[in-house]
């Protein structure tokens, strides 16, 4: 079992989950980068928590930042790369730090 309290171990689990994605998905030229961050930014939490569909007490485990593939056009100028943020703190709180089976993580990625 990985020591998920160790940031390096957590990143290894995220990397493993990434490798479970089909190769044709990982090979897409516009596949977003994945970044592990300790907690979601306060302004993002505030924005998300103000949405009607957001249940109080719900943790934000990750976030996609970028332009959806269905909304892209050839005239679109990209200023920043698409990224998937994985929030370590909320994931550990929800899982209570228990990552005994990596197979459970595969569904998250």
N, C-alpha and C positions, 0 to 999 in steps of 0.2 A: 504494500500500500504506500502511495506517495505521501510525503509530508506536505500537505496543502498549505500549512502555515508558512512554509518557505516559498517566497515569491518565485524562485527559480523552478521549483517543483510544479507549481501551479501553471507556469508558462509551458512546461513540458507536457502537461495534460492537455492544454489548449492546442499545442502543436500536434499532439497525437490525434486529437479530435479532427483537426484539419486534414491530417493524412487519411482519415477514414472517408473523406469526401471522394466521390468518383473522380478519377484522373481527368476526364474530359471537362469537368467543372473547374478543377484547379488549374488547368492549362489555358483557360479563357484569358485573352490578353487584358480584359478589363476586370478581372477578378479583384475585388477589393483587398487591401492589406488588412491584417488583423493586428490589433494593438491591445495589450492587456493593461488596464488601468485599475488602481486600487478602488476608487469610488467614482460614481457619476458626478459631473460638475453640478454645483448647486443650481445654476440657472436652468440646466436641462431638467433636473428633478422638479423644479418649480413649474416649468412649462408643461411637463408630462402630467404632473399631479393636478393641474388645472383643467385637464380634459375630462369631459363627462364620463367617458368609458373607463377611466382609470379608477380602480378600486382602492380605497384608502388602506394603507398598510402593505401595499404590494411593493415588492422590490423590483428595481430596474436592473436586469441581469446583463443586458447588452444593448447596443444601439448601432444602427447603420447610418452612416453619414455620407451622403453623396447623391447622385442623380440616378433615379431608377432607370433600368435599361429601357423600359417602355416609354420613357419621357425624353430620351436622348435624341439629338438630331446632329447632322454633320456640321451644323453651324454653331453648335454649342462649344464655347470656349471653357475648358476646365481650369479652374484656379487652384483647386486642391484635389488630391487623389481621393477616391472613394475609400472609406475605412469602415471596418467593423470593430467596434469597441466592446471588449469583454470586461465586465466589472467584477473584479476579484472579491471584494468585500461582500456585496450582496449575494453572490453565488455561494460563498463559504457560509454565510448566515443561513441561507435557505437549505443548504445541504448539511448544515451543522458540521462542516469540515470533513464529512464522510465521503470519500471517493474510493471506497473499497473496490468497486468494480468499474473499470474504465468503460465497460460496455454501456453504462448508464449515461456517460458523457456523450457518446456518439449521437444520440437523439438531439442533443442541444445544438451541436454544430450544424 
